[in-house]
């Protein structure tokens, strides 16, 4: 490992343990004592001592095994009827929604709400009613290296020529691959093998990169998720959920079960719950016209006293208290603004804000989710997937679909340049396969 990696892993592991409820004052003191040291040996020694200490914090309340997770859920409906005649259009809507929300958010990925607000102000836009425009003049403080990158150039209004490659889309495609190759009984080991065969290491990040490295070093799931992984509750698994919701349309419990297998390769606790919640929410969206009902169905599939479930219930309550999304966002930031911009919990809340305040308007929903800031491409994608499943492809305005010309780039081997309509049709085949096996 490099000096930079030692520094990051030590800092984030201490933060992670603090989030889980561990006492970290001694470790924080050791970290402070190192200060600005550039001595790799000193940082490496602290890293080794930190990871030599066993971590088992509130595992009874926030377990990482499926049976234990299910034992701690609230009572709820676990499946809902699906209009089979409408399903093809709704599946295409979900794919379009995920891709559109992802590309909208990719322009400002990792930026706070204040940055997004300044961008809109500079563009003379009261709201995002189409993809971000490229500004002729950049205000001071804008990240020009990012905004002038080749990747971001493909997200600007009027400059989109097919959907750019993004990991939030790659993992949805991979989910479809698992079903096509291994069937509904795919395992965490199948997921792990597919990553190594189809996904370039350089295109995976945080928890996924740690898990990938652990795989190469001979570990197997779930040890790949737990071994020296400070990102185990970050958003990486949550963005991998949607395909499991698509093929389990109307069956949130089943969708969450599929998501668990996938998440266990790289995440624990709320990192796992984020993917289970998202998959279940997406599955429920095919059976309702209410984003709130879909959100609640997702929360019903994770431990009721988990930090994510508690945060979700708070957000639902705040949405009834505050008439504007900005007020609800501001209140949520009071409790969860300390989390890393790539953490599961805060980003899940921004998805909920978009869905609850979007008024079942596609553009408004994904725009609000993105305007909340943080992991904007992830949040726009998940919100878009849910509202797309609710509305169906025919109800999504053309400005959010036509620029992609029915094609999407991907780093997943064998899928680059896929037609979006073909992905949706293949998903329908897998939905029927899963249904027949149920």
N, C-alpha and C positions, 0 to 999 in steps of 0.2 A: 504494500500500500504506500501511497505517497504521503507527504506531510499534510497536504490539503485534505486528503481523505481521513487521515487520523484526526485532524481537527474537527472536521464535520461530523464524523461518526461519534466522537466523544461528546460533542455538544448536543447532538440530536438524541443520543441515547439517554443522556441526563434529562433532557426535556421530555422524552417519551416516558421515562419512569415517573417523572413528576406528574404528567398527565394521568397516568394510571393510578396515582395515589401513593407512590413510594416516597419514603423520606430520602431526599437527595442532598441534604445540606452539606454532608461531608464531601460528596463528589463535587458539588458546586464550589466548595472551598479549594479542592485540589485543582479544579479548572481555573479558578481565579488566581491561584498561586503561579500557574504556568504563564498567565497573562499573554503577552505578545511574543513569547518564546518561539524561536524558529528552529529549535533543537528537535529533530525528528525522533531521536532516541527517547527523549522525555515524553513526547506525545505518544509514541508507541508503547511505552511502559504504562502510561495511564490507561490507554486503550486496552491493554492486556489485563490489567487489574480490574477494570470496569466489567469486562465481559467474563471474567473468572467468577464474578459474584452471581449466584443463581437469582433468577427473576421469577417470582410467582406472586402476583399482586391481584387480589380480588377475583381470583379465578372462579370462585363459587358464584359470583354475581355476573361475571363476564367470561363465560367459558369459550373455548375454541374448538369444541367437538359438536357435531350436529345434534346428537341425541340430547346433550346437555343444553344446547341452545333452545331446542324445541320445548324442552321441559319448562323453560322460563318465559314462554310467550303468554300474551293475553289471550283470552277466549275470543275467537273471531271466526268468520266464514273463511274457509280455505280454498274455495273454488266458486266460480260464477259462470253463468251461461254465456255463450259466445254466438253472435250472429255469423254463421259460416258464410253466408252470401256476401257479407260486407268485409270479411276478413282479408281477402286479397288487397283491396284498396287500403285497408287500415295498416296492413303490413308494409305496403309501399310507403304509406304516410309516415310510419315510424322510421323507416330507413331514410327517407327524405328529411324528416325532422331532425334526426341525429346528425346527419351530415351538414345540414344548413346551420344548426345551432353550433356545431363544432367550428365550422369555418368562420362564422360571425365572431365567435370568441377567440379564435386563434390570432386575430389582429392585436389583441391587447392581453394575451395570456400572461398571467402572473402579475398583472398590474392592479393596484388598489382602485376602489371606486372613485376616489378623487382624480386619479389619472384619466379614467374613462370619461368622467364628467368634463374635464378640461378638453379632452379630445372632441367631444360633441360640441362644446362651446366654440372651439376653434373652427370646427366645420360648419358652424351656423345651423346646427340641427337641434331641435327641441327633443327629439327622440330618435331611436334607431328604426326607421321604417324601411331600411335596406342595409346592405353590408356597408361597413365603414368605408368612407371615401378616402382616397389618398390626398393629404393636404398639400397645397402648393407651398405653404410656409409652415415650418414646424415651430411651435412655441418653445421657449426655454424650458429645459428640464425633461423634454421628451427623449426617449431612448432611440436615437437615430440608428444605432447599430442594428437594433432589433427591427425597427420599422422599415429600414432599407434592405433587410435581408431578402434573399430570393424566396424563402418560404412565405414571408408576409406579403410580398408583392402579389402572390396568387390568391390573396384573400380580399383585396380591395374591390369595391364596387366598380364595375366596368372593366376590370382586369382579370376576372375569374375565367379560366378556360378549363373547365372540369374541376372536380374537387381535389385539392392538394392532399398529399399524404400526411396523415396525422395518426398518432398512436390511439386516439379515441375512436378512430375508425378501424385501424388495424385489428384491435382486439375484438370488435364486433364481427369482423370477417373471420378471425380465428375461432370464435365461438361457433360460427356456422360450420367451419371446417371440422371441429370436434364431432359435431352431430353427424355430418356427412360420412366421416371416416369410421368413427367408433360407435355411433348410435347413441340412444338415450342413456345407455349404461356406461358412458365414458367415465374415466377415473382421473384423479389428480395426477397419477403417473402418466396417463395419456396426454394431459395438458403439458406436463413437464417435458415429455418427449417431443411434442409438437413445437414448443418454444425453441428447443435446440435445433430442430430440423428446418423450421420455417421462418424464424424471427431473428434478424441480425442482432447480436449483442449490443452493438453501438446504438441501436434504436430503442432500447429499453432503459428505464430510469428508476431511481430510488429503490423501492422494495423489490421491483421486478429485476433490477440489475443485481441486487444482492442475492436473490433467489437463483437467478441464472448462474451466477458465480458459484453458489453453493452446489448447484446441480453438476457443474463441470468438475467440481472438486469431490464428487462422489456421494453427496448427500441426497436423500430422497424426501419427498413431501411426507409429513409436515415439517420435518427438520429444516428444509430449505427456507421456511418462513421464519423460524425462530432463531436460527444460528446467526448471531452478530448482525442483526437487522434492525437498525434504529428507526426504519421507516414503516414498521409493521402495521401502523394504524393510519397511514397516509392514504391518499385517494386512489392509488393504482388499481386496486381490485374493483372499486366502485365503478370505474369506467369500463370494466370488462363484462358488465352484467347483461347488456341489452339483448343479445341473441338468445339468452336463456329465458328471458321474458317473452320474446317473440314466439319461440317454439312451444311455450307453455301458456299461450294466450288463454286468459280466463282461469288459470290455475296458479295463483301466487305462491302457494306452499311448494308446489313442484318446482316452480321457477327458482325459488330461494334455495331448494335442495341442490339443483344443478349449480347455482352460483357458489354454494359452499364448496363444492369439489374444486372449482376453479380457484377461488380465493385462498384456499388452504395451502396452495403452493407458495404463496408469498406473504400472506398476512395473518394476523391474529386478532382476536377480540373485535373492536369496532372497525378495524380494517376489513374483516370478514363480514361484519354486519352491514357495512356500507354496500357491499355487492349484493348481499341477500335482500336488503331493503329495496335497492334499485331494481333488481330483477323482478321481485314480487310486485312492485309498483307498476312497472312496465306491463307485466302480465295482466294486472287488474285493469289497466287502461283500455284494454281491448273489450272490456265488458261494461264500461261505464262512460258517461259523458261528464263526470265530475272529477276534476283533478284532486280535490280533497279526499274523495273516497279512495282514489288510487294511492295517494300518500298514506292514508290510514291503513290500507291493506298491506303496504310495504312494511310499515312500522309493526304490524301485528305478527310479522315473521321473525322478529329479533327479540332478544331478552328484554322484558319490559322495564327492568331497572338499569339497563346499560346506559352509558353516557349518550349514545346516539339516540336511543328511544326517548330518553328524558328531554334531550334538546329538541327533538321533533315535536313532542307534545307541547313544549313551551312555545315553539314557533307557531303551531296551530292555534294556540290560545292568543298569542300576540297578534296574529292576523285578524282576529275578531275585535281586538282592542284598537288597533291602529288603522285609520282609513286609507293611508297611503303606503306603498311598498317601501318608500324611503324611511318612514317612521318605524315600520316593522324591522327593516334592516338595521337601523340605528340601535333599536332595543336589543336585537340579537348580538350585535357587535359588543355591547356592554358585557355580555357574558362569555362570548366566544371569540372576541377579537384578538386574544393572546395566542391563538393557535396558528401554526405555520400555514402559509397560503396554499400548501399542498395537502393539508390534513383532511381526513374524511369528514369530520363532523361539521365544521364551518361551511364547507362547500356543499354538503347535503342541504344545509339550511338555505343557501342561496338558490339551489334548485327549487326548493319548496316555495320560496318567495316568488320566483318567476311563475310557477304554476298557480299559486293561490291568488296572485294579483293580475295575472294575465287575462282574466276574463274570457277564457277559452278562445282568445285571439292568438293565432299562431305567432305572428311577428312580435306582438307585445310580450308574449310569454318568454320567448328566447331572448328578446332584448333586455327585459328586466333581469333575467338570470345572469346575463353577461354584464350588465351595468352594476351588479353587486360587487364585481371585482374578484380578485383571487384567481382560482384556476378556471378561467373563463371559458376556455374551449371545452373542458370537461363538463362544466355546468350548463353551458348552452346546448351541448350535445344531449345530455340526459333529459333536460327539460324539453328539448325538441322531440326526442324520441317519444316521451309520454304524450305530449299534446298532439304529435303526429298520429299516434295510435288512436287517440280519442277522435280526432277530426277526420282522418283518412286523407289520402293523397289528393283527391279531387278538391278538397277544401283549403289546401295550402296555396296561398297566393303565388303567382308565377315568379315574382322577383326573388323568391327564396329557393326556387327549383331550377328554372331555366338556365341560369349561368353554368350549371354543372354539366349540361348536355348529356345527362344520363351516364356519366363516367366518373370514376374515382380512382385516384392513385393509391397504392399500398406497397409497403415493404414486405408484406407477407408473401413468401415464395409462391408463385403460380397465380396470384390474385391481382397483380398490378394492372391497372386499366380496366378493371371489371365494370360492367354495366350495372348501374344501380337497380334497374328493373330486373335484371337477371338475379342479382343477390336476393331481391325480395321474392322472386318466384322460387328460388332454391330454398328459401326459408319456409315458404308455404309447404313445400314437399316435406321438409323436416318436421313441421308442425303436425302434419298428418301421420308421419312415422311415429312421433312421440305419442300422439293421441291413440294410435292403434296399440302401442305398447303399454298404455296406462292400465 
